[in-house]
Amino acid sequence: MTEETAAAQDAIDAFLESHLAEMVERLSAWVEIPSVSAAPERRMDGVRSAHWIAAELRDAGFTTSLLPAGDAVTVFAEREGAPGSPTVLVYTHHDVRHAKAEEWNETAPFAPVLREGRLYGRGASDAKGQALAHVWAHRAVEAVDGVGAGVHLKLLIDGEEEIGSPHLKDLLEADPDRFACDLVVFSDTLQWEVDSPAPVTSMRGTLTATLTVQGPDRDVHSGAASGVTVNPALVLSRVLAQLHDEDGGIAIPGFHDGVAPLSDERAAELDALPFDPEDWTRRTETRVIVGEEGFTPKERLWVRPAIEVISLLAGDPEGIERSVIPREAMASLSIRTVADQRNHDVADALRAFIADVMPAEATYRLEVDEDIAQEPYVSRPGPYRDALERALARGYGRAVRGRMGNAGGGPAELLSRELGAPVVFLGTGLPEDHWHASDESIDLRMLVRGAATLAHLWRELAAAS
């Protein structure tokens, strides 16, 4: 690294640190907009959110377009780079998850508050903070170099990510030239620790299912029919208990078809990441580590598939119970797939398993939503990934340790397939940020370090072209 390059990189870091208060002020204004994509009554808030970030991007020198996507709005922004520089498309999103206000303690979901180095509010980390980091990375490079990012930069800010991006494929196919790129930077992921930068090199796939078991034709007084009536809550509980074996592994025949053994290289990358079980349970508030025997917690998170029950409904979950055998019971399932699995095959394996274990006297309905299923993706080694790792080390001021995965899903595989470009991952979230839960927040150090990493990445890519 030349003295001139080092000085420019130090100047970028100083610019971002000096503008942190303004970054927080702008992010707070955006978080105040309740852009909940799953709530029809919030549709106009989603539109307001799209207009808000579009205005920020125009102020930073981008041209912008608002793209209708179902009932939502996706934002596209673009700024030309130096001649011959690579074209980079950034994917992130501005919609947020529903928030149960009664479960928030630090602040109301859409009344952001700064407390002990964290900005609390729905979407602060997932993913408005991540999107805004790109804006400030561009501003930092422009302030130091006198020009923009150097690369030809495009931003695709999804308005439907939290509901599975059902219209993203149509958007990409309708105007392939608009989204054409050499590289996709996917910014909707976590980092391992605030002081341990680790590149994400894989993303699990996502598949959702709903299992409903029917019992009597209507709710029946338990005192009138106990002992002779199918209880759908009990049937559902027994079926769900068979999803896993005694060792914590998934017991569905054929579920693991295609899952390759963990390579020595990948195992070493995961092992290089620092991991303290007590620190993990403290940060994530999960109390205890469980899971599939024979695999480490990091392996279970990133290279092994998972199936979780995320919702159960039967009888009288709220209010005064009526002492009835419920008419039906429902469970929502979240399935995470890994490299070399195919969601359609996993869905078929689940259908066959439920049909096999469901008692003959029970009536049931299994709905697997394959329309918004997201396939797993692995970021392969290459010059773009190498550039990202160098930028991470510079942005965080310390060496990269190991390589991690992203336990959740997203449309990375779809973007790579449709655009014919590799994907690298760079997010600013942390496991303790409470995504999708109460008291979501972002660590302000991650906001600065994420923006710094991006700024250094743009300069790396531009210099190499």
C-alpha positions as CSV (number, residue, x, y, z in Angstrom):
1,M,0.0,0.0,0.0
2,T,1.4,3.4,-1.0
3,E,1.5,6.3,1.4
4,E,-1.0,8.1,-0.8
5,T,-3.4,5.2,-0.7
6,A,-3.1,4.8,3.1
7,A,-3.7,8.6,3.5
8,A,-6.8,8.4,1.4
9,Q,-8.2,5.4,3.4
10,D,-7.5,7.2,6.7
11,A,-9.4,10.2,5.3
12,I,-12.4,8.1,4.4
13,D,-12.5,6.7,7.9
14,A,-12.2,10.2,9.4
15,F,-15.0,11.5,7.1
16,L,-17.4,8.8,8.3
17,E,-16.5,9.2,12.0
18,S,-17.0,13.0,11.7
19,H,-20.4,12.5,10.0
20,L,-21.7,9.8,12.4
21,A,-24.2,12.1,14.1
22,E,-25.7,13.1,10.7
23,M,-25.9,9.4,9.7
24,V,-27.8,8.6,12.8
25,E,-30.1,11.6,12.3
26,R,-30.9,10.5,8.8
27,L,-31.4,6.8,9.7
28,S,-33.7,7.8,12.6
29,A,-35.9,9.8,10.2
30,W,-36.1,6.7,7.9
31,V,-36.9,4.3,10.8
32,E,-39.8,6.5,11.8
33,I,-41.6,5.4,8.6
34,P,-43.4,2.0,9.4
35,S,-42.8,0.4,6.0
36,V,-44.2,-3.0,7.0
37,S,-44.7,-4.9,3.7
38,A,-46.8,-7.6,5.2
39,A,-49.5,-5.2,6.4
40,P,-51.9,-3.9,3.7
41,E,-52.8,-0.9,5.8
42,R,-49.1,0.2,5.7
43,R,-48.9,0.3,1.9
44,M,-48.6,4.1,1.7
45,D,-45.9,4.0,4.4
46,G,-43.9,1.7,2.1
47,V,-44.4,4.2,-0.7
48,R,-43.2,7.0,1.7
49,S,-40.1,4.9,2.6
50,A,-39.2,4.4,-1.1
51,H,-39.5,8.1,-1.8
52,W,-37.4,8.9,1.3
53,I,-34.4,6.8,0.3
54,A,-34.8,7.8,-3.3
55,A,-34.4,11.5,-2.2
56,E,-31.3,10.6,-0.2
57,L,-29.7,8.9,-3.2
58,R,-30.5,11.8,-5.5
59,D,-28.9,14.1,-2.9
60,A,-25.8,11.9,-3.2
61,G,-25.7,12.3,-6.9
62,F,-27.6,9.2,-8.1
63,T,-30.4,9.0,-10.7
64,T,-33.3,7.1,-9.3
65,S,-36.4,5.3,-10.4
66,L,-39.4,4.0,-8.4
67,L,-40.4,0.5,-9.6
68,P,-43.9,-0.8,-8.7
69,A,-43.7,-4.4,-7.3
70,G,-47.1,-5.7,-6.5
71,D,-48.4,-3.4,-3.8
72,A,-44.9,-2.3,-2.9
73,V,-42.3,0.0,-4.4
74,T,-38.7,-1.0,-5.2
75,V,-36.1,1.7,-5.6
76,F,-33.4,1.6,-8.3
77,A,-30.6,4.1,-8.3
78,E,-27.5,4.4,-10.5
79,R,-24.4,6.5,-10.8
80,E,-21.8,6.1,-13.6
81,G,-18.3,5.2,-12.7
82,A,-14.9,5.7,-14.4
83,P,-14.6,4.4,-18.0
84,G,-13.8,0.7,-17.9
85,S,-14.7,0.2,-14.3
86,P,-16.8,-2.8,-13.2
87,T,-20.5,-2.4,-12.8
88,V,-21.7,-3.4,-9.3
89,L,-25.3,-3.9,-8.3
90,V,-26.1,-3.6,-4.6
91,Y,-29.1,-5.5,-3.3
92,T,-30.7,-4.5,0.0
93,H,-34.3,-3.6,1.1
94,H,-36.3,-0.9,2.8
95,D,-39.4,-2.9,4.0
96,V,-39.5,-4.1,7.6
97,R,-41.1,-6.8,9.7
98,H,-44.3,-6.3,11.7
99,A,-43.6,-5.3,15.3
100,K,-45.5,-6.2,18.4
101,A,-45.4,-2.8,20.2
102,E,-46.4,-4.3,23.5
103,E,-43.2,-6.4,23.6
104,W,-40.8,-3.5,23.0
105,N,-39.0,-2.1,26.1
106,E,-36.4,0.4,24.9
107,T,-38.8,2.4,22.7
108,A,-41.8,2.1,20.5
109,P,-41.0,0.3,17.2
110,F,-41.1,3.4,15.0
111,A,-39.9,6.0,17.6
112,P,-36.1,5.5,17.2
113,V,-34.0,6.3,20.2
114,L,-30.2,6.4,20.7
115,R,-29.0,4.6,23.8
116,E,-25.5,3.4,24.8
117,G,-24.1,3.4,21.3
118,R,-27.1,1.7,19.7
119,L,-30.0,3.1,17.7
120,Y,-33.2,1.3,18.5
121,G,-36.1,1.0,16.1
122,R,-37.7,-1.4,13.7
123,G,-35.5,-1.6,10.5
124,A,-32.5,0.1,12.1
125,S,-30.4,-2.9,11.4
126,D,-32.6,-5.0,9.1
127,A,-32.0,-3.4,6.7
128,K,-32.3,0.4,6.5
129,G,-29.0,0.9,8.3
130,Q,-27.4,-1.4,5.8
131,A,-28.9,0.5,2.9
132,L,-27.9,3.9,4.3
133,A,-24.3,2.7,4.8
134,H,-24.0,2.5,1.0
135,V,-25.1,6.1,0.6
136,W,-22.5,7.3,3.1
137,A,-19.8,5.1,1.6
138,H,-20.3,6.8,-1.7
139,R,-20.3,10.3,0.0
140,A,-17.0,9.4,1.7
141,V,-15.2,8.3,-1.5
142,E,-16.5,11.4,-3.2
143,A,-15.3,13.7,-0.4
144,V,-11.8,12.2,-0.4
145,D,-11.3,11.4,-4.1
146,G,-13.3,14.2,-5.6
147,V,-15.3,11.7,-7.6
148,G,-18.0,9.1,-6.8
149,A,-17.4,5.5,-6.0
150,G,-15.2,4.9,-9.0
151,V,-17.1,1.8,-10.0
152,H,-20.4,2.0,-12.0
153,L,-22.8,1.7,-9.1
154,K,-26.4,0.5,-9.1
155,L,-28.6,0.0,-6.1
156,L,-31.7,-2.2,-6.0
157,I,-33.6,-1.5,-2.8
158,D,-36.4,-4.1,-2.5
159,G,-39.8,-3.2,-1.1
160,E,-40.9,-6.8,-0.6
161,E,-37.9,-8.7,0.9
162,E,-39.7,-9.4,4.2
163,I,-42.5,-11.2,2.3
164,G,-40.2,-13.2,0.1
165,S,-39.6,-10.8,-2.8
166,P,-42.5,-12.3,-4.9
167,H,-42.1,-9.8,-7.7
168,L,-38.3,-9.5,-7.8
169,K,-37.8,-12.1,-10.6
170,D,-40.4,-10.3,-12.8
171,L,-38.6,-7.0,-12.3
172,L,-35.2,-8.5,-13.2
173,E,-36.6,-10.2,-16.3
174,A,-38.6,-7.2,-17.5
175,D,-35.6,-5.0,-17.9
176,P,-32.3,-7.0,-17.9
177,D,-30.2,-4.2,-19.3
178,R,-31.2,-1.9,-16.4
179,F,-29.9,-4.5,-13.8
180,A,-26.9,-5.9,-15.8
181,C,-23.7,-6.0,-13.7
182,D,-20.4,-7.7,-13.2
183,L,-20.9,-8.2,-9.5
184,V,-23.7,-8.3,-6.9
185,V,-23.0,-7.0,-3.4
186,F,-25.7,-8.4,-1.1
187,S,-26.3,-6.2,1.9
188,D,-28.8,-8.0,4.2
189,T,-26.6,-10.1,6.3
190,L,-24.9,-10.3,9.7
191,Q,-21.3,-10.0,10.8
192,W,-19.9,-12.4,13.5
193,E,-18.7,-9.8,16.0
194,V,-18.2,-6.1,16.1
195,D,-14.4,-6.6,16.5
196,S,-14.0,-9.8,14.4
197,P,-14.6,-9.1,10.7
198,A,-15.4,-12.3,8.8
199,P,-16.7,-12.5,5.2
200,V,-20.0,-14.3,4.6
201,T,-19.5,-16.8,1.9
202,S,-22.7,-18.8,2.0
203,M,-26.4,-18.2,2.5
204,R,-29.0,-20.8,3.5
205,G,-32.1,-21.2,1.4
206,T,-35.6,-20.6,2.8
207,L,-38.8,-22.6,2.5
208,T,-42.0,-22.0,4.5
209,A,-44.9,-24.4,5.2
210,T,-48.1,-24.4,7.1
211,L,-49.6,-27.6,8.6
212,T,-53.2,-27.5,9.7
213,V,-54.9,-30.5,11.4
214,Q,-58.7,-30.7,11.6
215,G,-60.6,-32.4,14.4
216,P,-64.3,-32.0,15.0
217,D,-66.5,-29.9,12.8
218,R,-66.6,-27.2,15.4
219,D,-65.1,-26.5,18.8
220,V,-66.5,-29.1,21.2
221,H,-66.9,-28.8,25.0
222,S,-64.3,-31.0,26.5
223,G,-66.6,-32.1,29.2
224,A,-69.0,-33.5,26.6
225,A,-66.6,-35.3,24.3
226,S,-63.3,-35.9,26.0
227,G,-61.7,-39.2,25.3
228,V,-63.7,-40.1,22.1
229,T,-62.8,-37.1,19.9
230,V,-59.8,-36.4,17.7
231,N,-57.9,-33.5,19.3
232,P,-56.0,-31.7,16.5
233,A,-53.7,-30.0,19.0
234,L,-52.5,-33.3,20.3
235,V,-52.2,-34.8,16.9
236,L,-50.2,-31.8,15.6
237,S,-47.9,-32.0,18.6
238,R,-47.1,-35.6,18.0
239,V,-46.4,-35.0,14.4
240,L,-44.2,-32.1,15.1
241,A,-42.3,-34.1,17.7
242,Q,-41.3,-36.5,15.0
243,L,-39.5,-33.9,12.8
244,H,-36.3,-34.4,14.7
245,D,-34.6,-37.5,16.1
246,E,-33.2,-38.0,19.6
247,D,-29.9,-36.6,18.5
248,G,-31.4,-33.4,17.2
249,G,-31.1,-34.3,13.5
250,I,-33.9,-33.9,11.0
251,A,-35.7,-37.2,10.8
252,I,-37.4,-36.7,7.5
253,P,-36.3,-39.4,4.9
254,G,-34.7,-37.8,1.9
255,F,-34.4,-34.4,3.5
256,H,-30.6,-34.4,3.4
257,D,-30.3,-35.6,-0.2
258,G,-27.6,-33.5,-1.8
259,V,-26.0,-32.3,1.3
260,A,-22.3,-32.7,0.8
261,P,-19.9,-33.7,3.6
262,L,-18.2,-30.7,5.2
263,S,-14.8,-30.2,3.5
264,D,-11.6,-29.8,5.6
265,E,-11.1,-26.4,4.1
266,R,-14.6,-25.2,5.1
267,A,-14.3,-26.7,8.6
268,A,-11.0,-24.8,9.1
269,E,-12.6,-21.5,8.0
270,L,-15.4,-21.9,10.5
271,D,-13.0,-23.1,13.2
272,A,-11.0,-19.9,12.8
273,L,-13.9,-17.8,14.0
274,P,-13.8,-17.1,17.8
275,F,-16.7,-18.8,19.6
276,D,-17.6,-18.7,23.3
277,P,-20.8,-20.5,24.1
278,E,-21.6,-18.3,27.1
279,D,-20.9,-15.1,25.0
280,W,-23.2,-16.5,22.2
281,T,-26.1,-17.2,24.5
282,R,-25.7,-13.8,26.2
283,R,-25.6,-11.9,22.9
284,T,-28.5,-13.8,21.3
285,E,-30.5,-14.3,24.6
286,T,-31.0,-17.9,23.7
287,R,-30.1,-19.3,27.1
288,V,-28.7,-22.7,25.9
289,I,-27.2,-24.2,22.7
290,V,-28.9,-27.2,21.3
291,G,-29.0,-29.0,18.0
292,E,-27.7,-31.8,15.8
293,E,-25.1,-34.1,17.5
294,G,-21.8,-34.4,15.7
295,F,-21.7,-30.8,14.5
296,T,-20.4,-27.6,16.1
297,P,-22.8,-24.7,16.7
298,K,-21.2,-22.8,13.7
299,E,-21.7,-25.8,11.5
300,R,-25.4,-26.1,12.5
301,L,-25.9,-22.4,11.8
302,W,-24.4,-22.3,8.4
303,V,-23.7,-25.6,6.7
304,R,-26.5,-27.8,8.0
305,P,-30.2,-27.6,7.1
306,A,-32.7,-26.8,9.8
307,I,-36.5,-27.0,10.3
308,E,-38.1,-24.9,13.0
309,V,-41.7,-24.4,14.3
310,I,-42.2,-20.7,14.3
311,S,-45.9,-20.5,15.2
312,L,-48.5,-22.7,16.9
313,L,-52.2,-21.9,17.1
314,A,-55.0,-23.9,18.7
315,G,-57.9,-23.3,21.0
316,D,-57.9,-20.0,22.9
317,P,-54.3,-18.6,22.8
318,E,-55.6,-15.2,23.9
319,G,-58.3,-14.3,26.3
320,I,-60.3,-16.6,28.6
321,E,-60.1,-20.3,27.7
322,R,-63.4,-22.0,27.1
323,S,-62.5,-25.6,27.9
324,V,-63.2,-26.9,24.4
325,I,-61.5,-29.4,22.1
326,P,-60.4,-27.1,19.2
327,R,-61.8,-27.5,15.7
328,E,-58.3,-27.3,14.3
329,A,-54.6,-26.7,15.1
330,M,-52.0,-25.0,12.9
331,A,-48.3,-24.8,12.9
332,S,-46.0,-22.6,10.7
333,L,-42.7,-24.2,9.7
334,S,-39.5,-22.4,8.6
335,I,-37.1,-24.6,6.7
336,R,-33.5,-23.6,6.0
337,T,-31.7,-25.5,3.2
338,V,-28.0,-25.5,2.3
339,A,-25.7,-25.9,-0.7
340,D,-26.6,-28.7,-3.1
341,Q,-30.1,-29.1,-1.7
342,R,-33.0,-28.1,-3.9
343,N,-36.1,-26.7,-2.2
344,H,-38.5,-28.5,-4.4
345,D,-37.0,-31.9,-3.4
346,V,-37.1,-30.9,0.3
347,A,-40.8,-29.9,-0.1
348,D,-41.6,-33.3,-1.6
349,A,-39.7,-35.0,1.2
350,L,-41.8,-33.1,3.8
351,R,-45.1,-33.9,2.0
352,A,-44.2,-37.6,2.0
353,F,-43.2,-37.6,5.6
354,I,-46.3,-35.8,6.9
355,A,-48.5,-38.2,4.9
356,D,-46.7,-41.1,6.5
357,V,-46.8,-40.1,10.1
358,M,-50.2,-38.4,10.2
359,P,-52.7,-40.7,12.0
360,A,-55.4,-42.2,9.8
361,E,-58.2,-40.7,11.8
362,A,-56.9,-37.1,11.4
363,T,-57.6,-34.8,8.5
364,Y,-54.9,-32.3,7.5
365,R,-53.7,-29.8,5.0
366,L,-50.1,-29.1,4.3
367,E,-49.3,-25.9,2.3
368,V,-45.7,-25.4,1.1
369,D,-45.1,-22.0,-0.4
370,E,-42.7,-22.8,-3.2
371,D,-43.5,-19.6,-5.1
372,I,-41.4,-17.5,-2.7
373,A,-38.9,-20.2,-1.8
374,Q,-35.3,-19.0,-1.9
375,E,-32.5,-21.4,-2.9
376,P,-29.2,-21.5,-1.0
377,Y,-26.1,-19.8,-2.5
378,V,-22.3,-20.2,-2.1
379,S,-20.0,-17.3,-2.9
380,R,-17.0,-18.9,-4.8
381,P,-13.4,-17.8,-4.4
382,G,-12.2,-15.2,-6.9
383,P,-10.9,-11.6,-7.3
384,Y,-14.1,-10.0,-6.1
385,R,-14.2,-12.0,-2.9
386,D,-10.5,-11.3,-2.4
387,A,-11.2,-7.6,-2.8
388,L,-14.0,-7.7,-0.3
389,E,-11.8,-9.4,2.3
390,R,-9.1,-6.7,1.9
391,A,-11.8,-4.0,2.3
392,L,-13.2,-5.7,5.4
393,A,-9.7,-5.8,7.0
394,R,-9.3,-2.1,6.2
395,G,-12.8,-1.0,7.2
396,Y,-12.5,-2.8,10.6
397,G,-8.8,-2.0,11.2
398,R,-8.0,-5.7,11.9
399,A,-7.3,-8.9,10.0
400,V,-10.1,-11.1,8.8
401,R,-10.5,-14.3,10.8
402,G,-12.1,-17.2,9.1
403,R,-15.2,-17.2,6.9
404,M,-18.8,-17.5,8.1
405,G,-22.2,-18.1,6.6
406,N,-25.6,-16.4,6.8
407,A,-28.1,-18.6,8.7
408,G,-31.1,-16.8,7.2
409,G,-32.1,-16.6,3.5
410,G,-32.5,-14.1,0.8
411,P,-32.7,-13.9,-3.0
412,A,-28.9,-14.2,-3.6
413,E,-29.2,-17.3,-5.8
414,L,-32.0,-15.6,-7.8
415,L,-29.9,-12.5,-8.4
416,S,-26.9,-14.5,-9.5
417,R,-28.9,-16.8,-11.8
418,E,-30.9,-14.0,-13.4
419,L,-28.0,-11.5,-13.8
420,G,-25.3,-14.0,-14.6
421,A,-23.0,-12.4,-12.0
422,P,-21.3,-13.6,-8.8
423,V,-22.6,-12.5,-5.4
424,V,-20.6,-11.4,-2.4
425,F,-22.1,-10.6,0.9
426,L,-21.5,-7.5,3.1
427,G,-23.9,-6.7,5.9
428,T,-23.7,-4.5,9.0
429,G,-25.9,-6.5,11.3
430,L,-24.9,-8.5,14.4
431,P,-26.6,-11.6,16.0
432,E,-27.6,-9.4,19.0
433,D,-29.5,-6.8,16.9
434,H,-32.8,-8.6,17.4
435,W,-33.9,-8.8,13.8
436,H,-37.7,-9.5,13.5
437,A,-38.0,-9.3,17.3
438,S,-38.6,-6.7,19.9
439,D,-36.0,-3.9,20.6
440,E,-34.3,-4.2,17.2
441,S,-31.2,-2.0,17.1
442,I,-27.9,-1.3,15.3
443,D,-24.5,-0.8,16.8
444,L,-23.2,2.5,15.6
445,R,-19.7,1.1,15.2
446,M,-21.1,-1.3,12.6
447,L,-22.7,1.5,10.7
448,V,-19.4,3.3,10.4
449,R,-17.3,0.2,9.8
450,G,-19.8,-1.1,7.2
451,A,-19.7,2.2,5.3
452,A,-15.9,2.3,5.5
453,T,-15.6,-1.2,4.2
454,L,-17.8,-0.4,1.3
455,A,-15.9,2.8,0.5
456,H,-12.6,0.8,0.5
457,L,-14.2,-1.9,-1.6
458,W,-15.3,0.6,-4.3
459,R,-11.8,2.0,-4.4
460,E,-10.3,-1.5,-4.6
461,L,-12.5,-2.5,-7.5
462,A,-11.9,0.8,-9.3
463,A,-8.1,0.5,-8.9
464,A,-8.1,-3.0,-10.2
465,S,-10.0,-2.2,-13.4
